[in-house]
Amino acid sequence: FLRDRHLTRCNKHFEQMLGFQPGELLGSSSRRWYVSDDAWEEVGRRCYPSLTFGQLYEGEVELCRKDGTPLICEVRSKSIDPADPSQGSVWIAMDVTERKQAQAALAMAHERLEQQVQDRTRELRDTVDSLHIEIRDRKADQERIYWLAHYDPLTGLPNRTLLAERAE
């Protein structure tokens, strides 16, 4: 529970998640578990207008453990009494750091795989183009061989081989 952004009560899971001893956070400003003043103020700008109107706030925030390591939490919050915001708010935080890291790793692997597919596709296209050029060159060579075998290179007239073939 938070009142005026100070912790009035919390469960041991929240303290353990942030690396604090039981009771160590009671009475503390919520700023204590944010990465920076700017992050703390940004969360205040995002969530407190909703809470003032009695609405639920849901979002992701980056918090900081006691040892300074960051963690990403999915949070949900609601005013204790929507008619009286000064009563404070209830917050539920769930550490999603591992899930976010897994998603980021999966996205990176997907990106690498896509790049490999593009590279392989380009290589295959180049190979197919080379094969088409080779086929065209071989056909031209076969036509040239046929011409040399059946025509006189000086006059371009049919030679005896062609005459013999046609005579048969």
Backbone bond lengths (Angstrom), bond angles and torsions (degrees), N, CA, C in turn:
res aa  C-N    CA-C-N  psi(-1)  N-CA   C-N-CA  omega(-1)  CA-C   N-CA-C  phi
1 F - - - 1.442 - - 1.522 108.43 -
2 L 1.317 115.65 137.59 1.465 121.61 176.91 1.526 109.43 -120.24
3 R 1.316 115.55 139.28 1.459 121.69 171.80 1.518 105.82 -133.43
4 D 1.330 116.28 124.95 1.471 122.08 -176.28 1.530 110.88 52.44
5 R 1.323 115.12 37.70 1.461 124.43 177.75 1.531 113.01 62.97
6 H 1.333 115.54 26.78 1.465 122.25 173.83 1.527 107.84 -119.05
7 L 1.324 116.38 140.56 1.460 121.86 -177.72 1.532 109.99 -76.11
8 T 1.321 115.59 122.26 1.464 120.12 178.03 1.527 111.33 -102.78
9 R 1.340 116.30 -25.36 1.460 120.31 179.62 1.528 108.39 -164.39
10 C 1.346 115.98 144.14 1.467 119.18 175.53 1.521 109.08 -154.91
11 N 1.321 114.86 163.19 1.469 118.67 177.56 1.531 109.21 -90.18
12 K 1.330 115.61 166.09 1.463 119.85 -176.49 1.527 112.05 -68.23
13 H 1.327 117.37 -25.61 1.469 119.76 179.20 1.528 110.41 -62.50
14 F 1.331 117.36 -41.77 1.464 120.63 179.43 1.527 109.93 -63.21
15 E 1.328 117.03 -44.22 1.467 120.18 179.47 1.528 110.81 -63.94
16 Q 1.329 116.55 -43.22 1.465 120.55 179.38 1.529 110.97 -65.02
17 M 1.327 116.11 -41.06 1.462 120.78 -179.90 1.535 110.15 -58.48
18 L 1.334 116.02 -36.64 1.461 120.35 -179.35 1.531 113.07 -92.53
19 G 1.331 117.07 -3.74 1.463 120.46 176.69 1.512 114.87 83.45
20 F 1.318 117.94 21.66 1.462 121.66 179.46 1.528 110.38 -101.18
21 Q 1.320 115.72 156.52 1.459 122.14 176.56 1.532 109.31 -77.09
22 P 1.329 117.99 156.12 1.469 120.27 178.32 1.534 111.50 -54.64
23 G 1.309 115.91 129.82 1.456 122.44 178.20 1.516 115.23 82.08
24 E 1.323 117.32 -8.12 1.470 120.61 -176.24 1.533 112.98 -67.25
25 L 1.318 117.22 -26.16 1.462 120.54 -177.13 1.536 113.71 -91.31
26 L 1.321 118.16 -16.57 1.465 120.57 -175.39 1.526 110.77 -56.16
27 G 1.333 115.12 131.31 1.459 121.75 -179.71 1.508 114.19 82.76
28 S 1.332 117.37 -8.38 1.466 121.31 -178.68 1.519 111.46 -74.41
29 S 1.305 114.74 151.67 1.462 120.48 170.79 1.521 108.03 -70.43
30 S 1.319 115.99 144.13 1.468 119.39 178.64 1.531 111.17 -64.17
31 R 1.315 117.75 -15.99 1.465 121.58 177.40 1.526 110.52 -57.64
32 R 1.322 116.68 -27.01 1.458 122.79 -175.78 1.524 113.24 -58.28
33 W 1.326 118.06 -30.62 1.470 119.63 -177.49 1.525 113.37 -109.87
34 Y 1.327 116.50 20.60 1.461 120.59 173.25 1.522 109.69 -104.75
35 V 1.313 115.96 153.18 1.463 122.23 -176.70 1.524 111.79 -64.55
36 S 1.338 116.15 -38.49 1.462 120.01 -176.87 1.522 110.04 -152.47
37 D 1.328 115.41 167.39 1.470 120.29 175.57 1.523 110.40 -60.63
38 D 1.338 115.81 -41.06 1.467 120.04 -179.63 1.530 111.26 -61.70
39 A 1.322 117.34 -42.27 1.468 120.83 179.30 1.525 109.88 -64.28
40 W 1.313 117.32 -41.86 1.463 122.55 -179.77 1.527 110.55 -63.04
41 E 1.330 115.66 -45.15 1.461 120.29 179.55 1.527 111.67 -66.71
42 E 1.335 116.73 -38.64 1.468 121.05 179.10 1.522 110.97 -62.43
43 V 1.330 117.34 -43.54 1.465 120.14 177.88 1.526 109.64 -63.00
44 G 1.316 117.16 -39.43 1.467 120.40 176.72 1.517 111.89 -60.75
45 R 1.320 116.40 -41.96 1.481 120.31 179.18 1.526 111.45 -66.91
46 R 1.338 116.20 -34.19 1.465 119.83 -178.20 1.528 112.63 -76.80
47 C 1.332 117.44 -41.24 1.464 118.78 -168.50 1.514 115.01 -98.56
48 Y 1.318 119.24 -36.49 1.461 119.06 -171.95 1.517 114.93 -67.91
49 P 1.328 121.14 -30.79 1.476 117.88 173.78 1.534 112.08 -59.95
50 S 1.329 117.45 -41.26 1.473 120.96 177.84 1.516 110.51 -63.38
51 L 1.325 116.58 -45.17 1.460 120.64 -177.82 1.528 111.40 -64.71
52 T 1.324 116.67 -35.38 1.467 121.10 179.22 1.526 110.96 -61.41
53 F 1.330 116.22 -33.39 1.466 120.41 -179.90 1.528 112.30 -92.89
54 G 1.332 116.37 12.35 1.451 120.43 177.26 1.515 114.92 76.77
55 Q 1.318 116.65 14.18 1.464 120.42 -178.79 1.526 110.60 -93.64
56 L 1.295 114.51 158.62 1.457 121.99 177.01 1.525 108.82 -78.07
57 Y 1.315 116.67 139.42 1.465 120.56 172.52 1.519 107.48 -108.68
58 E 1.331 115.99 132.18 1.457 122.38 174.62 1.518 108.29 -132.30
59 G 1.312 116.32 137.77 1.460 119.09 177.85 1.510 111.71 179.95
60 E 1.313 114.48 -177.97 1.460 121.42 176.05 1.509 108.07 -110.57
61 V 1.315 115.00 138.69 1.459 120.24 176.81 1.522 108.51 -134.72
62 E 1.312 114.42 150.39 1.456 119.21 175.66 1.517 107.16 -97.77
63 L 1.322 115.39 119.61 1.454 121.88 178.45 1.525 108.52 -108.50
64 C 1.329 114.64 177.84 1.455 119.59 -177.36 1.530 108.56 -134.40
65 R 1.309 116.17 130.06 1.460 120.59 176.49 1.533 109.36 -71.88
66 K 1.298 115.43 166.76 1.468 120.94 179.69 1.525 111.31 -56.88
67 D 1.345 116.79 -36.26 1.467 120.73 -179.14 1.529 113.01 -80.15
68 G 1.328 116.51 0.06 1.468 120.62 176.55 1.505 115.26 96.75
69 T 1.323 118.31 -7.00 1.461 119.29 179.63 1.530 109.90 -76.38
70 P 1.320 115.71 136.08 1.468 118.66 -178.98 1.522 111.87 -78.66
71 L 1.315 115.58 153.95 1.454 121.44 172.66 1.518 108.15 -143.18
72 I 1.304 115.56 149.97 1.458 121.17 179.77 1.515 107.26 -103.43
73 C 1.314 115.49 128.93 1.458 120.25 -178.77 1.521 110.42 -123.06
74 E 1.305 113.60 141.30 1.447 121.33 169.84 1.531 104.42 -90.75
75 V 1.342 117.09 123.41 1.461 119.62 -176.51 1.522 110.95 -121.42
76 R 1.335 113.60 150.58 1.464 122.10 173.63 1.519 105.71 -134.09
77 S 1.323 115.76 138.62 1.451 119.39 -178.62 1.518 110.44 -144.28
78 K 1.327 114.18 151.02 1.465 120.67 179.67 1.517 107.39 -150.74
79 S 1.316 116.91 143.32 1.460 121.25 175.76 1.517 109.42 -65.34
80 I 1.331 116.01 141.56 1.461 120.35 177.55 1.525 109.47 -63.32
81 D 1.332 115.56 -44.69 1.463 121.26 177.16 1.524 107.56 -131.85
82 P 1.331 117.85 102.41 1.471 119.50 -177.38 1.525 113.18 -56.26
83 A 1.319 117.99 -26.27 1.470 120.72 179.23 1.525 111.12 -77.20
84 D 1.330 117.35 -20.42 1.463 121.32 -178.62 1.531 109.68 -135.78
85 P 1.362 118.16 83.96 1.466 121.70 -178.08 1.529 114.03 -59.10
86 S 1.336 117.68 -19.28 1.467 119.59 -179.50 1.533 111.80 -68.86
87 Q 1.334 117.55 -13.14 1.462 121.49 177.47 1.533 111.61 -70.23
88 G 1.302 116.68 -18.56 1.456 121.14 177.43 1.523 112.07 104.69
89 S 1.307 114.26 -168.15 1.460 119.89 -176.26 1.524 110.46 -142.70
90 V 1.315 113.77 155.54 1.459 122.20 177.07 1.522 107.05 -101.40
91 W 1.321 115.46 134.53 1.465 120.76 -178.97 1.513 109.69 -124.56
92 I 1.318 115.85 139.86 1.459 122.64 172.91 1.520 106.01 -122.56
93 A 1.321 115.91 126.18 1.473 120.51 -179.23 1.523 109.32 -124.72
94 M 1.315 114.97 133.68 1.463 120.91 178.40 1.528 108.46 -125.50
95 D 1.323 115.76 126.02 1.464 121.47 179.90 1.530 109.15 -70.58
96 V 1.330 116.38 117.69 1.471 121.71 179.11 1.528 110.83 -117.47
97 T 1.324 115.99 19.11 1.467 121.03 -176.99 1.521 111.72 -57.17
98 E 1.331 116.87 -49.69 1.470 119.54 -178.52 1.519 111.14 -62.48
99 R 1.330 116.57 -40.85 1.464 119.41 178.91 1.521 110.58 -63.40
100 K 1.327 116.76 -43.00 1.472 120.60 179.04 1.531 110.71 -64.24
101 Q 1.330 116.35 -41.19 1.464 119.65 178.22 1.523 110.63 -64.86
102 A 1.331 116.59 -40.41 1.470 120.34 178.20 1.523 110.29 -64.76
103 Q 1.337 116.73 -40.96 1.460 120.29 178.41 1.522 110.54 -64.46
104 A 1.322 116.32 -41.50 1.466 120.02 178.75 1.527 110.65 -64.72
105 A 1.334 116.46 -41.70 1.468 119.99 178.50 1.525 110.32 -65.08
106 L 1.318 116.36 -40.03 1.464 120.47 178.41 1.526 110.75 -65.11
107 A 1.319 116.44 -42.43 1.470 120.11 178.17 1.527 110.72 -63.01
108 M 1.340 116.25 -39.96 1.462 119.90 179.15 1.527 110.47 -66.72
109 A 1.332 116.60 -42.05 1.469 120.28 178.16 1.521 110.32 -63.33
110 H 1.328 116.23 -40.55 1.468 120.93 177.88 1.527 110.30 -62.49
111 E 1.328 115.84 -42.22 1.465 120.45 178.84 1.532 110.57 -62.41
112 R 1.342 115.99 -45.04 1.473 119.82 178.67 1.517 110.60 -62.57
113 L 1.328 116.85 -42.05 1.461 121.19 179.36 1.528 110.51 -63.15
114 E 1.318 116.88 -43.71 1.468 120.77 177.41 1.529 110.34 -59.97
115 Q 1.329 116.67 -41.46 1.461 120.19 179.41 1.525 110.21 -64.84
116 Q 1.344 117.00 -40.90 1.461 120.18 177.98 1.530 110.41 -63.51
117 V 1.323 117.27 -40.58 1.468 121.04 178.59 1.524 109.36 -62.15
118 Q 1.337 116.82 -44.31 1.465 119.84 178.50 1.526 111.23 -62.89
119 D 1.336 116.36 -42.81 1.470 119.89 178.98 1.527 110.77 -62.90
120 R 1.337 116.46 -46.38 1.476 120.20 179.66 1.521 111.15 -64.23
121 T 1.314 116.89 -39.29 1.471 120.43 178.61 1.523 110.17 -62.98
122 R 1.318 116.08 -42.37 1.470 120.45 178.45 1.533 109.84 -63.93
123 E 1.337 116.95 -43.53 1.467 120.28 177.98 1.531 110.92 -61.85
124 L 1.322 116.84 -42.95 1.464 120.93 178.93 1.529 110.63 -63.25
125 R 1.334 116.64 -42.90 1.464 120.74 178.64 1.527 110.03 -61.07
126 D 1.328 116.29 -42.85 1.469 120.07 178.26 1.529 110.86 -63.53
127 T 1.336 116.53 -41.10 1.469 120.69 178.83 1.520 110.83 -63.92
128 V 1.331 116.59 -44.48 1.475 120.49 178.96 1.521 109.82 -62.63
129 D 1.334 116.77 -43.38 1.472 119.63 177.57 1.525 110.96 -60.51
130 S 1.335 116.64 -41.56 1.473 120.46 178.04 1.525 111.02 -63.24
131 L 1.337 116.23 -40.90 1.463 119.55 178.54 1.525 110.99 -64.33
132 H 1.316 117.88 -40.38 1.473 120.46 177.43 1.530 110.76 -62.45
133 I 1.308 116.95 -41.21 1.467 120.98 178.07 1.527 109.79 -64.21
134 E 1.346 115.89 -42.93 1.462 119.77 179.83 1.528 110.79 -64.43
135 I 1.320 117.44 -42.06 1.481 120.90 177.64 1.521 110.20 -61.47
136 R 1.329 117.05 -46.04 1.463 120.86 179.08 1.527 110.88 -60.51
137 D 1.354 115.62 -43.55 1.466 119.98 179.65 1.530 110.89 -64.31
138 R 1.339 116.96 -40.53 1.469 119.74 179.30 1.525 111.23 -65.71
139 K 1.330 116.82 -40.29 1.467 119.27 177.33 1.528 109.88 -62.34
140 A 1.318 115.94 -42.05 1.471 119.63 178.83 1.528 110.25 -63.87
141 D 1.353 115.99 -40.68 1.469 119.92 178.10 1.529 110.76 -63.52
142 Q 1.361 116.36 -42.30 1.469 119.47 179.26 1.515 110.70 -63.50
143 E 1.328 116.24 -41.40 1.474 118.87 177.88 1.530 110.44 -64.24
144 R 1.317 116.54 -40.08 1.471 120.77 179.33 1.532 110.01 -65.07
145 I 1.334 116.87 -43.11 1.480 120.89 178.51 1.532 109.50 -62.22
146 Y 1.316 117.22 -46.08 1.466 120.82 178.48 1.528 109.66 -58.83
147 W 1.326 116.72 -46.06 1.467 120.39 -178.84 1.528 110.64 -62.01
148 L 1.357 116.01 -45.26 1.470 118.75 179.72 1.523 111.64 -64.19
149 A 1.319 117.53 -33.33 1.467 121.07 -179.27 1.520 111.70 -76.15
150 H 1.321 119.19 -24.73 1.459 121.26 -173.22 1.529 115.81 -116.49
151 Y 1.306 118.20 -5.59 1.466 120.13 -179.33 1.512 109.95 -131.93
152 D 1.302 114.52 153.15 1.459 121.30 177.18 1.523 107.68 -76.49
153 P 1.338 117.90 125.67 1.466 119.52 -176.82 1.533 112.97 -67.23
154 L 1.323 118.72 -26.42 1.457 121.77 -178.45 1.523 111.74 -80.69
155 T 1.323 117.13 -46.16 1.466 120.01 -174.91 1.526 112.94 -99.89
156 G 1.350 116.62 -21.27 1.458 119.68 -176.70 1.515 112.64 78.01
157 L 1.333 117.40 6.71 1.459 120.81 -179.88 1.523 110.17 -87.11
158 P 1.346 116.80 153.74 1.470 119.97 178.03 1.525 109.92 -57.14
159 N 1.335 116.46 141.76 1.469 120.72 179.04 1.525 109.89 -101.07
160 R 1.323 116.26 -172.88 1.458 120.89 -175.13 1.524 112.51 -64.15
161 T 1.351 117.74 -35.40 1.469 120.96 -179.36 1.514 110.32 -60.58
162 L 1.324 116.02 -44.91 1.462 120.33 -179.45 1.526 109.36 -67.88
163 L 1.340 116.66 -40.68 1.453 119.89 178.81 1.529 110.18 -61.60
164 A 1.329 117.49 -41.50 1.463 121.75 -179.85 1.527 110.26 -65.00
165 E 1.303 117.43 -42.00 1.476 122.13 179.38 1.519 109.94 -62.51
166 R 1.319 115.61 -44.97 1.475 118.62 -177.44 1.533 111.35 -71.52
167 A 1.308 115.61 -30.41 1.457 119.59 179.86 1.511 110.37 -68.43
168 E 1.328 117.71 -31.84 1.465 120.36 179.78 1.508 108.58 -69.60
